Amino acid sequence: MRPALRQGNSMLRSGMPHAAASAFQKALARDPADAEAHVGLGMARARAGRCAGALEHLLPWTHALAFGPKVALATATCLDRQGRFDEAVAMDLRALEMRRTSTGALTRLALDADRVGDPVLSRVAIELLWVVDARRDESAFAEAALALRRGDLDTFDTIDAIWTRDGRDDDEFDRLRARAWLDLDDPEAVLAVFQNHARLRRGSAARLMLIEAGRRLGLTSQARTGLDTKVFGALAGVDADTVAVRVAVDEGQL
């Protein structure tokens, strides 16, 4: 009977990472060697955008039964946000070892391999995405994200049009659309994308886009508040530091 652990898992599934973290900490106070509680706490912190604290509880427990492919992908995401790009690639490969047909792992591998300067591995991941699902080509999202990273908006727009033509789910692709509008310095379009998609506002990456869009619209105080809230906690990592620096400059705090 581990009620704190059950409570933590339930809150994590309900999208309440801070409450989940508190429950997992209670479980660890009872048993400091509880692997599932460590992994749960790491996942809760990762979803709250606290990657440094998340990795403390994820990396030592990669051998645990609770450390499945979804946890490996969350770990890879945090490693990427911490600038540990080679380790992120290794974690993507670890996720693929556990689930060879994971489109999420292949997509992350395509992006992370490109970031570390391994175009061959990135291309292999893209080609596997072509065939991993017999029903459709799963490479479009990764190709669009890579095009956006390169600043190739023509290719991005072409993939966007194909995505829409094929009637694919817009939710995830809208994150890329929001990023494209931010790159084009159109913060109002960014806010419009998120306005009709409450689910897209979850997660630290979405929070940062919304904060940066608000900052560009002159909402400096709101942007400062958004970087550290009581409900969602403080944003951390390279991207968060970048936005924090911009907000400080806007406030005249050189």
PEUR-V949401 format. One record per helix or strand of 3 or more residues. SS is the DSSP state (H for helix, E for strand). FROM is the first residue (numbers start at 0). TO is the last residue. Records with the same first field share a line. If there is no record, write none. Layout:
SS: FROM-TO  FROM-TO
This chain:
H: 2-12  16-29  34-46  50-60  68-80  84-97  102-114  118-130  139-149  152-164  169-182  186-194  197-200  203-215  219-225  237-249
